[in-house]
């Protein structure tokens, strides 16, 4: 996971998806199947695209639990 640092992990639990089916949901709470779809479509090079790519890697490798200590609010289902 190239470029992963504490600030990026913090953004995963605080940044909300700005558009689409999951608009308003924290990026760390996006479902794996949606992240997989985004990966197939291409994340892009924007800051949001990089966060989505990082979250995809975390989800794909079963590492979502490492984000729990960073949360300020409970996850959404």
C-alpha positions in Angstrom: 0.0 0.0 0.0 2.2 2.7 -1.3 1.8 6.2 0.2 -0.2 5.0 3.2 0.2 7.1 6.3 -1.7 8.1 9.4 -3.2 11.2 7.7 -4.6 9.1 4.8 -6.1 6.5 7.2 -7.7 9.3 9.2 -9.2 10.7 5.9 -10.8 7.3 5.2 -12.9 7.5 8.4 -13.8 11.2 8.1 -14.2 11.9 4.3 -17.7 11.3 2.9 -18.4 10.1 -0.6 -19.4 13.2 -2.5 -21.6 11.6 -5.2 -23.3 8.5 -6.4 -25.2 5.7 -4.8 -23.3 6.0 -1.5 -23.2 9.8 -1.4 -22.7 11.0 2.2 -21.3 7.7 3.4 -17.8 7.7 5.0 -15.3 6.2 2.6 -14.3 3.5 5.2 -18.0 2.3 5.2 -18.3 1.8 1.4 -19.1 -1.8 0.6 -16.5 -4.0 -0.9 -18.5 -4.7 -4.0 -18.7 -1.0 -4.7 -15.0 -0.6 -4.2 -14.4 -3.5 -6.6 -16.6 -1.9 -9.2 -14.8 1.4 -8.8 -11.5 -0.4 -9.2 -12.7 -1.9 -12.5 -13.9 1.6 -13.7 -10.7 3.3 -12.6 -10.2 5.5 -9.5 -8.6 8.4 -11.2 -5.7 10.5 -9.9 -7.6 12.9 -7.8 -7.3 13.0 -4.0 -10.6 11.2 -3.7 -9.5 8.6 -6.3 -6.4 7.9 -4.2 -8.5 7.5 -1.0 -10.8 5.1 -2.8 -7.9 3.1 -4.1 -6.4 2.9 -0.6 -9.7 1.8 0.8 -10.0 -0.8 -1.9 -6.6 -2.2 -0.9 -7.5 -2.3 2.8 -10.8 -4.0 2.1 -9.3 -6.5 -0.4 -6.7 -7.5 2.2 -9.1 -7.8 5.1 -7.7 -4.9 7.0 -10.8 -2.9 7.8 -10.6 -3.6 11.5 -7.4 -1.5 11.7 -9.5 1.6 11.0 -11.7 1.1 14.1 -9.5 3.0 16.5 -9.5 6.0 14.2 -13.3 6.4 14.2 -15.1 9.2 15.9 -18.5 7.8 15.1 -19.9 4.3 14.6 -19.8 2.8 11.2 -22.8 2.9 8.9 -24.2 -0.3 7.5 
